[in-house]
Amino acid sequence: MLFTDGAFTPERIRNPQVRSALCAIAECGPPIIGSCDLLGGVVRYQDAPTMATLTKAIQPGFSLEHLRSALPNDSSGAVRVPVRSRSRSSFTTQALASLDQFEAALQLFEGVLDGMEMLVLAHCVLVQMDEHDRQTLAPLDTERAAALFLEQVFQGIDFQPFVDKLLGLACRSVAAAPEKIDPKEEAWLLPADIAPSEDLTFRARTAAQPAQLPYDGDRAYERVFDAVTRTFHSLQTRHVLLIGERGVGKTTALAELARRAATGAVPLLAECRKPRYSGWCNRSQQTRHNAGRKSLASCSQ
């Protein structure tokens, strides 16, 4: 979408505001465009929701004008270059990563992010900034700004069509699957010399389910399950850390999440295997053992 045959093609973006902002950056930006240049283009476009969100993340003692001064100067009077003369080598590593992340989000949530693209772009630019960029933008709390943009995106769009599509695909997959466990299916375990382990998904698929399941109707734990499943499918990170005193139910919560995945109750994790490793585990050995496995979430305690 953003690059076609090696050339930068922002004109393919459907949102006219984002399209105009990216084209202006490509035409008037420096030879190598960085993250601050991208954010500067977003700020200069004066999109009201974007500016309102940035204002909330301004550091104490600073103002939005200080942020504008910290960003690269407007180069609208500079010699313009053709947009398509830009390529991936025309961007810094961080700027390119933000564009790739932005494009991936648009493709993953096709049609869902309509009208929110500028906020998504700002979020992607901010999360990919390096320490030098953050120091340059001293008036802005970049981490808070990135979180605020993401929060505004989730609050402002309707994910239901996307969820309905996923649920439909999951239901068709479950309906087409055999009712009984494949007799050839085996638990995915670590070798005994690495660490004790247990395949929670395999246990859920093969064990008889109790009449009363844990956490049924418990809203507090439902929020935990929702947060975990969202993190596993995040565009930024897929690592989850459950913290709590011994005996509060961390292991039971993981087992319940595996049970839901095994029964198809969590469509996004329907094919996910969850082996659990108890006690001390050599991480390098664990990584080598799991190499090449897809849809695998390993949990350690």
Secondary structure as GFF3:
##gff-version 3
##sequence-region A 1 301
A	DSSP	beta_strand	3	4	.	.	.	ID=ss1
A	DSSP	beta_strand	7	8	.	.	.	ID=ss2
A	DSSP	three_ten_helix	10	12	.	.	.	ID=ss3
A	DSSP	alpha_helix	16	28	.	.	.	ID=ss4
A	DSSP	alpha_helix	35	44	.	.	.	ID=ss5
A	DSSP	alpha_helix	48	56	.	.	.	ID=ss6
A	DSSP	alpha_helix	64	70	.	.	.	ID=ss7
A	DSSP	three_ten_helix	83	85	.	.	.	ID=ss8
A	DSSP	three_ten_helix	88	90	.	.	.	ID=ss9
A	DSSP	alpha_helix	93	108	.	.	.	ID=ss10
A	DSSP	alpha_helix	117	127	.	.	.	ID=ss11
A	DSSP	alpha_helix	131	136	.	.	.	ID=ss12
A	DSSP	alpha_helix	142	156	.	.	.	ID=ss13
A	DSSP	alpha_helix	160	176	.	.	.	ID=ss14
A	DSSP	beta_strand	197	199	.	.	.	ID=ss15
A	DSSP	alpha_helix	200	206	.	.	.	ID=ss16
A	DSSP	alpha_helix	219	232	.	.	.	ID=ss17
A	DSSP	alpha_helix	250	263	.	.	.	ID=ss18
A	DSSP	three_ten_helix	267	269	.	.	.	ID=ss19
A	DSSP	beta_strand	275	277	.	.	.	ID=ss20
A	DSSP	alpha_helix	283	290	.	.	.	ID=ss21
A	DSSP	beta_strand	299	300	.	.	.	ID=ss22
###
